[in-house]
């Protein structure tokens, strides 16, 4: 399956299994979404359960809060993550707080899907990678898969979660890779990172679309004789502190890669883990390879913004030789 097919398959499974699941958002019904992620689902399950919404993110999120409180399981789509901000008031004021506000009487158990990230030469508000904003909000889980297998298993877990989940989809690799993925239902645990590759010289952490670029950098590192332990976070919150800290204690070095802006990002949080949990094992300062503290460029300039395999390898080599 491609990543698109894996997500579609997960939605299909949950629509068939749970009659309370509904899917809606801008163009997700008849057209199957701008990226065709929900293609065929309205035809199969009808327009009462898979349907188009007005172009109003605040209305999409706000109505989902009411549905969730009433016991339904809405899976809503923000057409691009950069379009989600009109609905942000509901996310931070209601979605994340409903259980605490009602002392457990109600929950806003829902999934908010949003394609994120650059690299597709899109226009403004189409290329943001702002996962750290959502990871900072108590009450939310934040998921960012990098493979078709994980995309399916994590989405099924997200829909079954009693907590609201921000499910961020790396649109740059929607169709970039194929992987053997079972047609059967399975879950991937939210909050558990995946050690993709064992190594002894340096720990490299990444997630989402940047995993492909990071793996290309690891091929360069292998040629140079550098043994890299690669961790795919899979979940931004809750963060798998134990897996990260254990790996740093093993290798003594940490490099974190993401395309989001540098300051106050996920890499900063991981560097804090290195200092708080593994300080006495460090052989080099924790390093981050990220985007810049600027608005994401328009198409002709985006290649200057995003970390490349060569840049990632350069920082890996520098960290190992420190």
C-alpha positions in Angstrom: 0.0 0.0 0.0 0.9 3.6 -0.4 0.5 5.9 2.6 -2.7 7.2 1.0 -4.1 3.7 0.5 -3.2 2.7 4.1 -5.1 5.7 5.6 -8.1 5.0 3.3 -8.0 1.4 4.4 -8.0 2.3 8.1 -10.9 4.6 7.6 -12.8 1.9 5.7 -12.2 -0.6 8.5 -13.5 1.8 11.2 -16.5 3.0 9.3 -17.5 -0.7 8.8 -16.8 -1.6 12.4 -18.3 1.3 14.2 -21.6 3.0 13.1 -20.8 6.0 15.2 -17.8 6.9 13.0 -18.5 9.8 10.6 -16.0 11.5 8.3 -16.4 15.0 7.0 -14.5 18.1 5.9 -13.8 20.1 2.8 -14.3 18.0 -0.4 -13.8 14.7 1.5 -17.1 13.2 0.4 -17.9 13.3 -3.4 -14.4 14.1 -4.5 -12.6 11.9 -1.9 -10.5 14.8 -0.6 -8.0 17.0 -2.4 -5.4 14.2 -2.2 -8.1 11.5 -2.7 -7.4 10.0 0.7 -11.1 9.3 1.3 -11.9 8.3 -2.3 -14.7 5.7 -2.5 -15.8 5.9 1.1 -18.9 8.0 0.4 -20.0 5.7 -2.4 -19.6 2.7 0.0 -21.1 4.2 3.2 -23.4 7.0 2.0 -23.5 10.7 2.4 -24.8 10.5 5.9 -21.5 9.2 7.2 -19.0 10.6 4.7 -19.8 14.1 3.5 -18.6 17.5 2.5 -18.7 20.4 4.8 -18.8 24.1 4.2 -15.4 25.8 3.7 -15.3 26.8 7.4 -12.7 25.1 9.7 -14.2 26.7 12.8 -17.6 25.1 11.9 -16.0 21.7 11.1 -14.2 21.5 14.5 -17.1 23.1 16.4 -19.7 20.6 15.1 -17.3 17.7 15.8 -17.2 18.8 19.5 -20.9 18.5 19.7 -20.9 15.1 18.0 -18.2 13.7 20.2 -20.0 14.9 23.4 -23.1 13.2 22.1 -21.2 9.9 21.8 -20.3 9.9 18.1 -16.8 9.5 16.7 -16.1 12.2 14.2 -13.0 12.0 12.0 -12.6 15.4 10.5 -10.2 16.7 7.9 -8.5 20.1 7.7 -7.7 20.2 3.9 -4.2 21.5 4.8 -2.7 21.9 8.2 -2.2 25.6 7.5 -5.9 26.0 7.1 -6.6 24.7 10.6 -6.1 28.0 12.4 -9.7 29.3 12.1 -10.7 26.1 14.1 -7.9 26.5 16.6 -10.1 28.3 19.1 -12.3 25.2 19.4 -9.2 22.9 19.5 -7.6 24.7 22.4 -10.7 25.9 24.2 -13.0 22.9 23.9 -11.5 19.8 22.2 -8.6 19.5 24.5 -10.5 20.5 27.7 -13.8 18.8 27.5 -13.0 15.8 29.8 -11.3 18.0 32.4 -14.0 20.6 32.2 -16.8 18.0 32.8 -14.7 16.0 35.4 -14.9 13.0 33.1 -18.6 13.2 32.3 -18.0 14.1 28.7 -15.2 13.6 26.3 -14.4 15.1 22.9 -13.0 11.9 21.5 -12.3 12.7 17.8 -9.6 12.6 15.2 -8.5 15.8 13.4 -6.7 14.8 10.2 -4.5 17.3 8.5 -1.9 17.0 5.7 1.2 18.8 6.7 4.6 19.9 5.5 6.4 21.2 2.4 8.1 19.8 -0.6 5.2 19.8 -3.0 5.6 23.4 -4.4 2.4 24.6 -2.9 1.1 28.1 -2.1 1.1 30.0 1.2 -0.6 28.2 4.2 -0.2 24.8 2.4 3.3 23.8 3.7 3.4 24.5 7.4 4.9 21.9 9.8 3.6 23.2 13.2 3.2 20.1 15.2 4.9 21.6 18.2 1.9 23.9 18.7 -0.4 21.0 19.2 2.1 19.0 21.2 2.1 21.9 23.7 -1.6 21.7 24.4 -2.6 19.5 27.3 -5.3 17.1 26.5 -4.3 16.3 22.9 -2.4 13.4 21.4 -0.3 14.3 18.3 0.5 11.5 15.8 2.8 11.8 12.7 3.4 8.5 10.8 6.2 8.0 8.3 5.3 4.7 6.7 2.1 3.1 5.3 2.1 0.4 8.0 2.3 2.9 10.8 -0.2 5.2 9.1 -2.8 2.5 9.2 -2.1 1.2 12.6 -1.8 4.6 14.2 -5.0 5.9 12.6 -7.0 2.9 13.9 -5.6 3.5 17.4 -6.4 7.2 17.1 -10.0 6.5 16.2 -10.3 4.1 19.1 -8.7 6.5 21.5 -10.8 8.1 24.2 -8.7 11.2 23.8 -8.8 13.7 20.9 -6.0 13.1 18.4 -4.3 15.4 16.0 -3.3 13.1 13.1 -0.8 14.9 10.9 -0.2 13.2 7.5 3.1 13.8 5.6 1.6 14.7 2.2 5.0 14.8 0.5 5.2 11.0 0.8 1.5 10.1 0.3 2.5 8.2 -2.8 6.3 8.2 -2.6 6.6 4.7 -1.1 4.8 1.4 -1.1 5.0 -1.1 1.8 3.5 -4.5 2.5 0.5 -3.7 4.8 -2.1 -6.2 5.9 -5.7 -5.7 4.8 -6.7 -6.9 8.3 -7.3 -4.6 11.2 -4.2 -4.0 13.5 -3.1 -1.3 15.9 0.1 0.6 16.4 0.5 2.0 19.9 0.3 5.7 20.3 3.2 7.0 22.3 5.7 4.3 21.4 8.6 5.2 19.1 10.1 2.7 16.7 13.8 1.9 16.7 14.2 1.5 12.9 17.9 0.7 13.0 20.3 -0.3 15.7 23.6 1.6 16.0 26.4 2.5 18.4 27.9 5.8 17.4 25.0 8.3 17.4 21.3 8.4 17.9 19.3 10.1 15.1 15.6 10.9 15.8 13.1 12.0 13.1 9.5 11.5 12.1 7.0 12.0 9.3 8.2 13.0 5.8 11.7 13.8 7.0 12.3 10.1 7.8 13.0 9.5 4.1 15.6 12.2 3.9 17.2 11.0 7.2 17.5 7.5 5.9 19.2 8.8 2.8 21.7 10.6 5.1 22.2 7.3 7.0 23.3 5.7 3.7 26.0 8.4 3.5 27.0 7.7 7.1 27.2 4.0 6.5 29.7 4.6 3.7 31.8 6.7 6.1 31.8 3.9 8.7 29.4 5.7 11.1 27.0 3.4 13.0 23.7 5.2 13.5 20.8 4.2 15.7 17.6 5.6 14.0 14.4 6.3 15.9 11.1 7.2 14.3 9.1 9.1 16.9 5.7 8.2 15.3 4.0 10.2 18.1 4.9 13.8 19.1 2.8 13.6 22.2 2.9 11.6 24.3 6.7 11.5 23.6 8.5 8.2 24.2 11.1 9.5 26.6 12.3 6.0 27.7 13.2 4.9 24.2 15.0 8.2 23.4 16.9 8.3 26.7 18.0 4.7 26.5 19.4 5.1 23.0 21.3 8.2 24.0 22.8 6.4 26.9 23.9 3.7 24.5 25.4 6.0 21.8 26.4 9.1 23.7 25.2 11.4 20.9 21.9 12.7 19.6 20.9 14.5 16.4 17.2 15.3 15.8 15.8 16.1 12.4 12.5 17.9 11.5 11.4 20.4 8.9 9.5 22.6 11.3 11.1 25.9 12.5 14.1 25.6 14.7 13.0 27.5 17.9 10.7 25.9 20.5 10.3 22.8 18.3 10.2 19.0 18.9 14.0 18.9 18.6 14.3 21.3 21.5 12.2 19.0 23.6 14.3 16.0 22.7 17.5 17.9 23.5 16.0 18.5 27.0 15.5 14.8 27.3 19.1 14.2 26.5 20.2 16.7 29.2 17.7 15.7 31.9 17.8 11.9 31.4 21.2 11.1 29.8 23.5 14.0 30.6 26.3 11.9 32.1 26.4 9.7 29.0 26.8 12.5 26.4 30.0 12.6 24.4 28.9 15.6 22.3 26.3 18.5 22.5 22.8 17.5 21.4 22.3 18.7 17.8 19.1 19.6 15.8 18.7 19.8 12.1 15.6 21.7 11.2 13.9 24.3 9.1 14.4 28.0 9.7 12.6 30.5 11.9 10.9 32.0 8.9 7.6 31.7 7.1 7.8 28.7 4.8 8.9 29.9 1.4 6.9 30.0 -1.8 7.6 27.2 -4.3 10.8 28.6 -5.9 12.5 28.9 -2.5 11.4 25.9 -0.6 14.4 23.8 -1.4 16.5 26.3 0.5 14.4 25.8 3.6 14.0 22.0 4.1 16.8 19.9 5.5 18.6 17.8 2.8 20.2 14.4 3.3 23.6 16.1 2.8 22.9 18.6 5.5 21.7 15.9 7.9 24.8 13.8 7.2 27.1 16.8 7.7 25.7 17.3 11.2 25.8 13.6 12.0 29.5 13.5 11.0 30.3 16.6 13.0 28.6 15.3 16.1 30.4 11.9 15.9 33.8 13.7 15.4 33.2 16.2 18.2 
